[in-house]
Amino acid sequence: MSALFASVVLVLAAATGNASAAGWQPPVNAETSDDAAFATEIGVDAQGSAVGVWARHVSLLDWEIVAASRPLGGKWSAPVSLSGNQRSIQFRPKVAVDPNGNAVAVWLARPPAGSGNEATSRRLWAASRSPSGVWSPPLEIATASGTEVFDVVIDASGNATAVWHSFNEGEDDEPGSFVRTASRPLGGAWSAPVELSGTNGANPQVAVNPNGDVTAVWIGIDPDTQNTVVRSKSRPAGGSWSATATDLSDDVGSASGPQVTVDSQGDATAAWSYAENGDRVVQAAHRSGGAWSQPTELWDDPTDQGFPEVAMASDPQGDVTAIWSSFGPGGHEMRSATRTGGGTWSSAIALASPDGGDNIGAAINPRIVADPQGGLTATWSAAVGPSPGIGVTENRRLQAVHRPAGGAWGSPVALASPDDLWAAEIAADPQGYVTALWVGTSTVRSRVFDPVSPLLQSVAVPAAGVVGEPVAMSVNPFDVWSPVTTGWDFGDGGSGSGATVSHCYDAPGEHTVTIAGTDLAANTASATRTIEIEADPGAGSDPCAATDPGPDPNPDPGPRTDTGPGPGNDPDSIAPIVAGLRQSSSRWRARALGRRPRLPVGTVFRFRLNRAAEVKLPFARIVPGGAAEPRGALRMAGAAGTNSFGFDGKVRGRTLAPGRYRLTVSAHADGMTSPGVSIEFTIVR
C-alpha cells in the first residue's frame, strides 16, 4: 500500500506539475452520539488506518474508555467500549499503533464496580487490538495505588512498553513517588512492573525506534540540592534496562515536563523546561552512540511567566524539531527550533504571536509530528481574545501550522471553532497525511491534513475534431480523501465542468485543452492535451448552434458538499452516481406502420456514471391524476463515463402501448445504490 501511494504521488507530480498549497479536509465527527467526551489519543499504521481512543461520559460521575478505527480515506467506525464496567475514569487514555495495525491502549481508572476496591486510588489498565480490529478484555497492569502520569509505545514488531509513576510504598516500604515500567510481547502477557527511578521519580515519557530500542525520561530529585533533574534509562531490543540512570539536566535549577523522541537509527533527543534565577529556559540533550551530550539552551525567557510546555518530533533523516509555548512581549508565543542529524540546533523562530495578529492568549498542549518525507505539522490550543475574567471559561481555538520538507513554516490556521475546547492529538502516516482528533462540543471531531494533489487518470481528449461537431472528452479524477471538482478550459474561450464533457469548436485550428482538478483541501492538479480542429466547408456562420443541447435537465451533481465522515472518490469505495440523463427524442413511435413515419421509431437514452455499476431501468406509465403504474424493468451493465441505451418500446418482449411514460435510472455496486434519476417520454400511434 505504501509503495502504491508513493507511485501515485510520483505519477501525479510528473503528469500534472501544478499543485497548490496543501490544506485541511473538512472536519467530521468520529463520535456519532452527543455524549460528552474527554481526552482523545490517536495512532496510525503503515497503511494510513487510524485508531482513536477517548473517554466518554456514561452517567453523573462515570466515564468509559472507547475506541474507533478509520481506514485510509474512509469513515470512522462506531466506538466500542474498552473499559467495560470500570468507572470514574480520571485522565486521558493513550494509544500506540505499530505499522501492521497492532494497537495497545492504556488508561487510568478505579477498580471496576463490585470488586470491593472501589474506594482505592487509580490503577493503570490496558487493552490490545489485533489488525483484525478485535480488542482484548481490559487488564490491570499497575496494581500500585495512586498511579499518575503514564505513557506507552509499540515497536515495529508489535511489542509494547508502558511507563508510569505512582505514589505508594517502595520495594523497601519506603514511601515516595516511583517511575515503573512493564512490557508486553506481541500476543503475550504484560510483564511484572520494573522500577526505574528509585524514590522521587515522576512525569515519565518513553520513545521507541522501529527496532525496539526504548528510551525513557522522567523527573527526579537531586539529593544534595533538592532541585528536580531530568533522568534517563534505555533498554535495547530484547535486552534489559540500563542499571544506572543518566542525569540530563544540571542541578543548579529545576527541570520539568521532559519529552523524548528516538529516530530510526536509535539516536535519542530529550527536551525540557528549566528554571534558573527567575529565567524560564528550554533545554535539550542528544544521545548518539551511547553517550548523552551536555544540555543545549534553545530558548531563554526572562519574564518568569511559568514553565514553557515542550513537544518534539524526529524524522527518518534524523532531524529533530522542538516546539514550545513561551511568554513574549505581547502574550504567549509558539516557538520552534530544529537540529539537523548530527548538527546543531537552529535559532528559535516564532510560529505564532499576538503581535502577528493571531491574538492568542495562553497557548497550551503543543503537539508535533513528522511524516516520512520530512514534513512537519504542529497544533496547539490557544486562548482567543482578552481573558473573560476569573472563574469564567475562556474562549479557545485549535490552531495548526505545517512545514513541508525542506521548506518554511506556513501561517497558522484555525483547525476548529472556538467551541472545540480540547487540544488535538495528531498522527502522521507514511503517505504524508496527518489526522487530528479532538474533543468538540459534546463529541469527538477529526480532520485530515491532506498534502497530496488529486490524480487525473485516463484523460481522454481526441487528437482531432471538425468544426461544428461536438467533441466528447473525459477524465477519471481520483483523491484519497474527498471528491474532486473538475474544470475544463477548451482553449477557445469555452469552459466546462465535470468528469465527462462535450464541446463544439466553431473555428479551425490547434487548441490546448486544460483539465484542472481540485479536492476539498484546495489541492489542485492539472493536465493539458492538444486537439486539431479541421474546417468544415459546409458549416454555416454559427456552426455550433445546432449542436447546443441546451441546459442539462439532470446536471452532474458535482462533489459532495457534506462534511460528514466518508471516503473520497475512489471508484471502488463510493456509491455510484447517475447524471446527465437525456434522450434523443421525447416523442416517438414504438414501431413503423408500413411507411416512413414522421416521428422517429424508438429513442436512445444517454446518461453518465461515475463508476462501473449495474443499471436498473424501470418503466412506469403515467395515468390521469399523475399516478405511475409499473410496466416492467430492464437491466444493463454500466461503464464509468457515458452510457447509451437504444430503446424500441419493448420491455421483456412486451411492447408498451401508446401513452406517457416515466423512466427512472438507478445504479448499484458493492452494496451501494445511487439515487434514481427520471425522465419522461411519450409513445404515439
C-alpha positions in Angstrom: 0.0 0.0 0.0 2.8 2.4 0.8 4.5 1.7 -2.5 1.2 2.2 -4.3 0.6 5.6 -2.9 4.2 6.6 -3.4 3.9 5.7 -7.0 0.6 7.7 -7.2 2.3 10.8 -5.9 5.2 10.4 -8.3 2.9 9.9 -11.3 0.8 12.9 -10.4 3.8 15.1 -10.0 5.2 14.1 -13.3 1.9 14.3 -15.2 0.4 17.5 -13.8 3.2 19.5 -12.3 0.8 22.2 -11.0 -0.3 21.7 -7.4 -1.4 24.3 -4.9 -0.5 24.5 -1.3 -2.0 21.7 0.7 -4.7 22.2 3.4 -7.0 20.5 5.8 -10.0 18.5 4.7 -13.3 19.5 6.3 -13.9 18.2 9.9 -16.0 15.2 10.6 -17.5 13.5 13.7 -15.7 10.5 15.0 -18.2 10.1 17.8 -21.7 10.0 16.4 -23.6 10.3 19.8 -24.0 13.5 21.7 -22.4 12.1 24.9 -19.8 14.4 26.4 -16.3 13.2 25.7 -12.9 13.9 27.2 -9.2 13.5 26.2 -8.5 11.9 22.9 -5.5 10.0 21.6 -4.7 8.6 18.1 -2.2 6.4 16.3 -1.9 5.2 12.6 -0.4 2.2 10.9 1.7 1.9 7.7 -1.5 1.8 5.5 -2.8 5.0 7.0 -5.5 3.4 9.0 -6.1 5.2 12.3 -7.1 4.1 15.8 -8.6 6.7 18.1 -9.4 6.3 21.8 -11.2 8.7 24.2 -13.2 8.9 27.4 -17.0 9.1 27.0 -19.4 10.1 29.7 -21.8 7.4 30.9 -23.6 8.8 34.0 -23.2 11.5 36.6 -19.7 10.6 37.7 -18.9 7.7 35.4 -16.9 7.5 32.3 -15.8 4.7 29.9 -12.9 4.4 27.5 -13.9 3.7 23.9 -12.0 3.2 20.7 -12.9 3.6 17.0 -11.0 2.9 13.8 -10.8 4.5 10.3 -9.3 3.2 7.1 -7.3 5.4 4.8 -9.8 7.6 3.0 -12.8 6.1 4.9 -15.2 6.6 7.7 -14.8 6.2 11.5 -16.3 3.1 12.8 -18.8 3.1 15.7 -16.9 3.3 19.0 -16.5 0.2 21.1 -16.0 0.1 24.9 -12.6 -0.9 26.1 -13.0 -0.4 29.8 -16.3 -2.4 30.3 -17.8 -1.7 33.8 -14.9 0.5 35.0 -16.0 3.8 36.3 -14.6 7.3 37.3 -12.1 7.5 34.5 -9.7 10.2 35.6 -7.2 11.0 32.9 -6.6 10.8 29.2 -6.2 7.4 27.6 -3.2 6.8 25.3 -2.8 4.5 22.3 0.1 3.3 20.2 -0.2 1.5 16.8 2.5 -0.5 15.0 3.0 -0.5 11.2 1.0 -3.7 10.9 -2.1 -2.4 12.7 -1.5 -3.9 16.1 -2.6 -1.5 18.8 -2.3 -1.1 22.6 -4.4 1.4 24.7 -3.7 2.3 28.3 -5.8 4.4 30.7 -6.4 5.2 34.3 -9.4 4.0 36.2 -10.6 3.0 39.6 -11.2 -0.7 40.1 -14.4 -2.0 38.5 -17.7 -1.8 40.4 -18.3 -4.8 42.6 -14.7 -5.7 43.1 -14.7 -4.4 46.7 -11.9 -1.9 46.0 -13.9 0.9 44.5 -12.5 3.4 47.1 -8.9 2.8 46.2 -6.8 5.1 44.0 -6.4 5.0 40.3 -4.8 2.0 38.6 -3.3 1.6 35.1 -5.3 -0.6 32.7 -4.6 -1.8 29.1 -6.3 -3.5 26.2 -4.7 -4.8 23.0 -6.1 -4.9 19.4 -5.0 -7.2 16.5 -5.0 -5.9 12.9 -8.4 -7.6 12.5 -9.9 -4.9 14.8 -10.8 -7.1 17.8 -9.9 -5.7 21.2 -8.9 -7.8 24.2 -10.7 -7.5 27.6 -9.2 -4.8 29.9 -6.3 -5.9 32.1 -4.9 -4.1 35.1 -1.1 -3.8 34.6 -0.3 -1.3 37.5 -1.7 -2.6 40.8 0.0 0.0 42.9 -2.4 2.7 44.1 -2.1 6.3 43.2 -1.0 5.9 39.6 -0.4 9.2 37.8 1.2 10.3 34.6 1.9 7.5 32.1 3.0 6.8 28.5 3.0 3.8 26.1 4.9 2.9 22.9 4.9 0.0 20.5 7.7 -1.1 18.1 7.5 -2.3 14.6 7.2 -5.9 15.8 4.2 -5.2 18.0 6.0 -5.3 21.3 4.6 -2.7 23.8 6.2 -0.8 26.6 4.4 1.3 29.2 5.8 3.6 31.9 4.0 5.3 34.7 4.6 6.8 38.2 2.6 6.2 41.3 2.6 7.5 44.9 2.9 4.4 47.2 5.3 2.3 49.1 8.6 1.3 47.5 10.2 -2.1 47.5 11.7 -1.5 50.9 8.5 0.0 52.3 9.9 3.5 51.7 7.2 5.9 50.7 7.7 8.0 47.7 6.9 8.6 44.0 8.2 5.8 41.7 8.6 5.5 38.0 7.9 2.0 36.8 7.6 0.1 33.5 6.2 -3.1 32.1 6.4 -4.6 28.7 4.2 -7.0 26.6 5.4 -9.0 23.6 3.1 -9.3 20.6 0.4 -11.8 21.5 1.8 -12.3 25.0 1.1 -11.1 28.6 2.3 -8.0 30.4 5.5 -8.5 32.5 5.7 -7.7 36.2 6.5 -4.0 36.8 10.1 -2.9 36.9 11.2 0.1 39.0 13.2 2.6 37.0 13.6 5.6 39.3 14.0 4.7 42.9 12.2 7.2 45.1 11.1 10.6 43.9 10.5 9.8 40.2 7.7 11.5 38.3 6.3 12.5 34.9 7.8 9.7 32.8 7.8 9.7 29.0 9.0 6.9 26.6 10.1 6.6 23.0 10.9 3.6 20.8 12.6 3.2 17.4 11.3 0.6 14.8 13.9 -2.0 16.0 12.6 -1.9 19.6 15.2 0.1 21.3 13.4 2.1 24.1 14.4 5.3 25.9 12.6 6.6 29.0 13.0 10.0 30.7 11.5 11.4 33.9 11.9 14.0 36.6 13.9 13.0 39.7 15.2 15.0 42.7 18.9 15.7 43.3 19.6 14.6 46.9 22.1 17.5 47.5 20.3 20.5 46.1 16.7 19.1 46.2 16.2 20.6 42.7 14.4 18.5 40.1 16.5 17.0 37.3 15.8 15.1 34.1 16.9 11.5 34.2 17.0 8.7 31.6 17.4 5.0 31.2 17.4 2.9 28.0 16.7 -0.7 27.0 17.9 -2.3 23.8 15.5 -4.6 21.8 15.3 -7.9 23.6 17.5 -6.7 26.4 17.3 -5.2 29.9 17.1 -1.6 31.2 20.3 0.1 32.0 21.3 -0.2 35.6 22.1 3.4 36.3 20.1 6.5 35.3 21.8 9.3 33.5 21.2 12.9 34.6 20.5 15.0 31.5 20.0 18.4 33.2 22.2 20.0 35.8 21.1 20.6 39.4 21.6 24.4 39.6 18.0 25.0 38.6 14.8 22.9 38.4 13.6 21.0 35.4 10.1 20.0 34.4 8.0 18.5 31.6 10.6 16.3 29.9 9.9 14.9 26.4 11.8 12.3 24.4 12.0 11.2 20.8 14.0 8.5 19.1 14.9 8.4 15.4 15.2 5.3 13.2 18.9 5.0 13.9 18.2 4.8 17.7 19.6 8.3 18.4 17.5 10.0 21.1 16.8 13.6 21.9 15.3 14.9 25.2 13.9 18.4 25.8 12.5 20.0 28.9 11.7 23.3 30.7 14.2 24.7 33.2 14.0 27.4 35.8 17.2 29.2 37.0 17.4 32.5 38.8 14.0 33.6 37.6 14.6 32.7 33.9 12.5 30.1 32.1 14.6 28.1 29.7 14.1 25.4 27.2 16.9 22.9 27.1 17.7 19.8 25.1 20.2 16.9 25.1 21.2 14.4 22.4 22.3 10.8 22.6 24.2 9.3 19.7 26.4 6.2 20.1 25.5 5.6 23.7 26.5 8.9 25.5 24.3 11.9 26.2 25.5 15.3 25.3 25.6 18.3 27.7 22.3 20.3 27.7 21.9 22.9 25.0 19.8 26.0 25.6 17.1 26.5 22.9 15.3 29.5 24.5 15.7 31.8 27.5 12.6 33.7 28.7 13.5 36.2 31.4 9.9 37.2 32.1 9.3 34.4 34.8 5.9 33.6 33.5 5.7 29.8 34.1 7.4 26.8 32.5 7.2 26.5 28.7 5.4 23.4 27.5 7.6 21.4 25.0 6.8 18.9 22.3 9.2 17.2 19.8 9.3 15.1 16.7 12.1 13.4 14.7 12.0 12.4 11.0 13.6 9.4 9.3 16.6 11.6 8.2 17.5 12.2 11.9 16.4 15.8 12.1 14.6 16.8 15.3 12.3 19.7 15.8 11.0 21.1 19.1 8.1 23.5 19.6 7.1 25.2 22.9 4.9 28.0 24.2 6.6 30.9 25.8 5.6 34.3 27.1 6.5 37.1 24.7 6.2 40.9 24.9 2.5 40.8 23.9 1.4 37.5 25.3 2.1 33.8 24.7 4.1 32.8 21.6 4.7 29.5 19.9 8.3 28.9 19.0 10.3 26.3 17.2 13.9 25.2 16.7 15.4 22.3 14.6 18.6 20.3 14.9 19.7 18.5 11.7 21.0 15.0 12.0 24.5 15.2 13.6 24.3 19.0 13.6 23.5 21.8 15.9 20.2 23.5 16.9 18.9 26.4 14.9 17.9 29.7 16.4 14.3 29.7 17.8 11.7 31.2 15.5 8.1 32.3 16.3 5.3 30.2 14.8 2.5 32.4 16.2 2.4 35.5 18.3 -0.1 38.1 19.4 1.9 40.8 17.6 1.4 38.9 14.4 -2.3 39.3 14.5 -3.0 35.8 15.9 -4.5 37.4 19.1 -3.7 34.3 21.2 -3.5 34.2 24.9 -2.2 31.3 26.9 -1.1 28.6 24.4 -1.1 25.1 25.8 -0.9 21.4 24.7 1.6 21.8 21.8 1.8 18.7 19.5 4.1 18.0 16.6 4.5 15.1 14.2 6.9 14.4 11.3 6.0 12.4 8.2 8.4 10.1 6.4 9.2 12.8 3.8 10.3 15.2 6.5 7.3 17.4 6.6 6.1 18.7 10.0 2.7 19.5 11.3 2.1 21.2 14.7 -1.0 22.0 16.7 -1.8 23.8 19.9 -4.8 25.2 21.9 -4.8 29.0 22.3 -7.0 31.4 24.2 -8.8 33.8 21.8 -9.1 37.5 22.7 -8.9 39.0 26.2 -9.3 36.9 29.3 -13.0 36.8 30.3 -12.2 37.1 33.9 -11.6 34.9 36.9 -13.9 31.9 37.1 -15.1 32.3 33.5 -14.2 29.8 30.9 -12.0 31.4 28.3 -12.7 31.0 24.6 -10.1 28.7 23.0 -9.4 27.5 19.5 -7.2 24.8 18.0 -4.5 26.1 15.7 -2.3 24.2 13.3 0.7 25.0 11.1 2.7 23.0 8.6 6.2 23.0 7.3 6.9 21.0 4.1 10.1 19.0 3.8 12.9 21.5 3.0 10.6 24.5 3.4 9.5 27.1 5.9 6.7 27.1 8.4 3.4 28.4 7.0 0.9 30.7 8.7 -1.3 29.2 11.5 -4.8 28.2 10.6 -7.8 27.6 12.8 -8.3 23.9 13.0 -11.6 24.0 14.8 -14.2 26.5 16.1 -13.8 28.3 19.5 -16.4 25.9 20.9 -14.0 22.9 20.4 -12.1 23.4 23.7 -9.7 20.5 24.0 -6.3 20.1 22.3 -5.9 18.0 19.3 -3.8 14.8 19.2 -2.2 14.2 15.8 -0.6 11.3 13.9 1.2 11.1 10.5 1.1 8.2 8.2 3.6 7.1 5.5 1.7 8.8 2.7 2.1 12.2 4.5 -1.5 12.6 5.6 -1.9 13.9 9.2 -5.0 13.0 11.2 -6.1 15.2 14.1 -8.5 14.1 16.8 -10.0 16.3 19.4 -13.0 16.8 21.7 -15.5 19.2 20.3 -18.8 20.3 21.7 -20.1 17.1 23.4 -18.5 14.9 20.8 -15.2 13.9 19.2 -14.1 15.5 16.0 -11.5 14.6 13.4 -9.8 16.3 10.5 -7.1 15.3 8.0 -4.2 17.4 6.7 -4.0 16.5 3.0 -0.8 17.4 1.2 -1.4 15.3 -1.9 -2.9 16.7 -5.1 -5.7 14.8 -6.9 -4.8 12.3 -9.6 -6.2 13.0 -13.1 -6.4 9.5 -14.6 -7.5 8.4 -18.1 -7.6 11.8 -19.7 -9.4 11.3 -23.0 -9.2 14.2 -25.5 -9.3 13.3 -29.2 -6.3 14.3 -31.3 -8.6 15.9 -33.9 -12.1 17.2 -34.5 -14.2 19.0 -37.0 -15.8 22.4 -36.8 -19.4 22.2 -35.7 -19.3 18.7 -34.4 -19.3 18.1 -30.7 -16.2 16.5 -29.2 -16.5 14.2 -26.2 -13.8 14.5 -23.6 -13.4 12.8 -20.2 -11.2 12.2 -17.2 -11.3 9.9 -14.2 -10.2 12.1 -11.2 -9.1 10.4 -8.0 -8.4 11.7 -4.5 -8.0 9.6 -1.3 -10.0 11.9 1.0 -12.6 13.8 -1.0 -14.4 14.2 -4.3 -12.6 16.2 -7.0 -14.1 19.2 -8.7 -13.1 19.0 -12.4 -12.9 22.1 -14.7 -12.1 22.3 -18.4 -10.6 25.1 -20.5 -11.2 24.1 -24.1 -8.6 26.6 -25.4 -11.0 28.7 -27.5 -12.6 30.7 -24.6 -15.0 28.0 -23.7 -15.1 26.1 -20.4 -16.9 23.2 -18.8 -17.1 21.2 -15.6 -17.5 17.6 -14.6 -15.6 14.3 -15.4 -17.3 14.0 -18.8 -17.9 17.0 -21.1 -18.7 17.7 -24.7 -17.6 20.8 -26.6 -18.2 22.2 -30.1 -15.5 24.3 -31.8 -16.7 26.9 -34.2 -13.3 27.7 -35.9 -10.5 25.5 -37.2 -7.0 25.5 -35.7 -5.0 23.9 -32.9 -6.3 24.3 -29.3 -4.8 23.4 -26.0 -7.3 21.8 -23.6 -6.5 22.2 -19.9 -8.1 20.0 -17.3 -7.9 21.0 -13.6 -9.0 19.0 -10.5 -9.4 20.4 -7.0 -10.1 18.5 -3.8 -11.8 19.7 -0.7 -8.4 20.6 0.9 -7.8 23.0 -2.1 -5.0 20.8 -3.6 -5.0 21.2 -7.4 -3.7 19.2 -10.3 -3.8 20.0 -14.0 -3.1 18.2 -17.3 -3.1 19.5 -20.9 -3.9 17.9 -24.3 -3.8 19.3 -27.8 -6.6 18.9 -30.3 -6.5 19.9 -34.0 -9.9 21.2 -35.3 -10.4 20.8 -39.1 -12.6 23.1 -41.2 -16.0 22.1 -42.5 -16.8 23.8 -45.8 -20.5 23.2 -45.3 -20.6 24.8 -41.8 -22.7 27.9 -41.5 -22.0 31.2 -39.8 -22.8 29.6 -36.4 -21.8 26.0 -36.8 -22.3 25.0 -33.2 -25.9 26.4 -32.9 -27.5 23.1 -34.0 -25.4 21.0 -31.6 -26.0 23.0 -28.5 -28.1 20.7 -26.3 -29.2 23.5 -24.0 -29.4 23.2 -20.2 -28.9 19.6 -18.9 -32.2 18.6 -17.2 -30.2 16.3 -14.9 -26.9 18.0 -14.3 -23.9 16.3 -12.8 -24.3 16.7 -9.0 -20.6 17.5 -8.7 -18.6 16.9 -5.5 -20.3 16.2 -2.2 -21.0 19.3 0.0 -21.5 17.4 3.3 -18.7 17.5 5.8 -19.6 14.2 7.5 -17.2 11.2 7.5 -16.8 9.3 4.4 -14.4 8.1 1.7 -13.0 10.0 -1.2 -14.0 9.3 -4.7 -12.0 6.1 -5.2 -14.3 4.4 -7.8 -14.2 1.2 -5.7 -15.2 2.9 -2.5 -18.0 5.4 -3.2 -21.7 5.0 -4.2 -22.4 5.1 -7.9 -24.0 8.3 -9.3 -26.2 8.7 -12.3 -26.0 12.0 -14.0 -26.9 13.8 -17.3 -29.9 11.5 -18.2 -31.3 12.6 -21.6 -32.9 11.1 -24.7 -32.7 11.5 -28.4 -36.5 12.2 -28.7 -39.2 12.7 -26.1 -42.0 11.7 -28.6 -41.6 8.6 -30.8 -43.3 5.6 -32.2 -42.9 2.1 -30.8 -42.9 0.6 -34.4 -43.3 1.7 -38.0 -46.6 1.2 -39.8 -45.5 0.3 -43.4 -44.2 3.7 -44.4 -41.7 6.1 -43.1 -43.2 7.8 -40.0 -43.0 11.5 -39.3 -41.7 10.7 -35.8 -38.7 8.5 -35.1 -39.1 4.9 -34.2 -37.7 4.4 -30.7 -35.3 6.6 -28.8 -31.8 6.5 -27.3 -31.3 7.2 -23.6 -27.9 8.5 -22.6 -26.5 9.0 -19.1 -23.2 9.2 -17.2 -21.9 7.0 -14.4 -19.1 7.9 -12.0 -18.1 4.3 -11.8 -18.9 0.9 -13.3 -22.2 -0.4 -11.9 -25.3 -2.5 -12.7 -28.0 -0.2 -14.1 -31.7 -0.7 -13.5 -34.2 0.9 -15.9 -37.8 0.5 -14.6 -40.6 2.0 -16.8 -43.9 3.3 -15.5 -47.0 4.6 -17.3 -48.3 7.9 -16.2 -52.1 7.8 -15.8 -54.6 10.6 -15.3 -54.1 12.2 -12.0 -50.3 11.8 -12.1 -50.0 8.3 -10.7 -47.5 6.0 -12.2 -48.2 2.3 -13.0 -45.1 0.0 -13.3 -44.7 -1.6 -16.7 -41.5 -3.7 -16.0 -37.8 -3.0 -15.8 -34.7 -3.7 -17.8 -31.1 -4.1 -16.6 -27.7 -3.4 -18.2 -24.0 -3.3 -17.3 -23.0 0.4 -17.0 -19.5 1.6 -17.5 -17.7 4.6 -16.0 -18.4 7.6 -18.2 -21.0 8.0 -20.9 -23.6 5.2 -21.5 -26.3 4.9 -24.1 -29.2 2.5 -24.4 -31.3 2.2 -27.5 -35.0 1.5 -26.6 -37.6 0.3 -29.2 -40.5 0.3 -26.8 -40.3 -3.4 -25.7 -39.9 -4.4 -22.0 -39.2 -8.1 -21.7 -40.8 -8.9 -25.0 -43.9 -6.8 -24.5 -44.4 -3.6 -26.5 -45.6 -0.6 -24.5 -48.9 0.8 -25.6 -49.1 4.4 -26.7 -49.2 6.9 -23.8 -47.0 8.9 -21.4 -44.2 7.1 -19.5 -41.5 7.8 -17.0 -38.1 6.0 -16.9 -36.1 6.1 -13.6 -32.5 5.1 -13.9 -30.5 3.9 -10.8 -27.1 2.2 -10.4 -26.0 -0.4 -7.9 -22.4 -1.5 -7.0 -20.8 -3.0 -3.9 -23.9 -2.9 -1.8 -24.5 0.8 -2.6 -27.3 2.3 -4.7 -27.5 5.7 -6.4 -30.5 8.0 -6.1 -32.9 7.5 -9.1 -32.8 9.9 -12.0 -36.1 10.2 -14.0 -37.1 11.3 -17.5 -40.5 11.3 -19.2 -41.4 10.5 -22.8 -44.5 9.9 -25.0 -45.2 7.0 -27.3 -47.7 7.9 -30.1 -49.6 5.9 -32.6 
